[in-house]
Amino acid sequence: MALTSERIKELASEFGGTATNTGNTEVQVAMLSERISAMTAHLKTQKKDKVTELSLIKLVGQRKSFLKYLAKNDINKYRALIAKLGLRK
């Protein structure tokens, strides 16, 4: 499920400061988390959808890379983001 432009602006203003700051690492992680949760909900009802399952695995890996970058460069922002999104780390 694609994110709407309104939801992207909300996430950007919440995590990046301004509504146009969509390239920020925290905003990227938040957008990926939204897409991951939507795909997970879809896969709970459609268990045989292998294409979505592969896309989900790819998105989780991409989010993991962003989180690793954030942890390496600014551990305080990383911890705050993990707590705010409710991720298990």
N, C-alpha and C positions, 0 to 999 in steps of 0.2 A: 504494500500500500504506500503510495507516495504521500509525502507531507504536503500540506497546503501552504501557500505562501504566507497566510496569516499565522499559522503555527510556527513556521520558520522564523518570522519576525519576532514572535513571542519568545522563542528559545534564544534568539540572538540578543534580544534586549535583556533577558534574564541572566544569561551566562556570559555574554560578550560585552555588555555595557550599552551598545547602541543597536538599533534594529538592522543596520546595514553591515554589521561586523560578523558576517557569516563564515569567514575564513579562520576565525580564532579556534584554537585547539579545543577549548572547552565547549564551544558551540558545536563543533564537528562531532564530538563525543556525545553530546546531548541529542543531536539529530540522529546519529546512528543508534543510540539507545531507544529512541522512539520507533524507528523502523524495525529494530530487532524485536521489540515487544509486540508490534503489530504482526510481524511474521510469525512469531511464536503463537499468538492467539489463532492465527489462520491455520497453522499446522496442527493445532489441537483438534480441529474439526476435520481437516483434510490430511489424513495421515499418509496418504500415498503420493502426495505432491512432492516429488523428488527435486524438481527444478527450484522450488522455493526453499527446500531444505539446503540445497547447495548454495543458494544465494545467502541464506542465513549464516551458514558457516563462513562464507567470505566476508560478510559484514562484521561478524564477531572477531575475525582475525584483524580486520581493519581497525576496529575499535581498540583492540588489544595493542596494536602498534601505536595508535595515538596516545593511549594511556602510558605506554612504556616511554614514549618521548616526553610526555608531561612529567612523569616521575623522575626522569633523568635530569630535566632542566629546572623544574620548580616543584619540590616535594610538597610544599604547603598548599599550592593550588591543586595538586593531584589529590591530596587527602580531603580537601574541601569539596572537590568535585565528586569524589567517590561517596562521601557522606550525603551530599545533596541529591545525587541520583539514586542512592540506595543500592549500589553495586557491591558485590561480595569481594572485597579485597582486603 
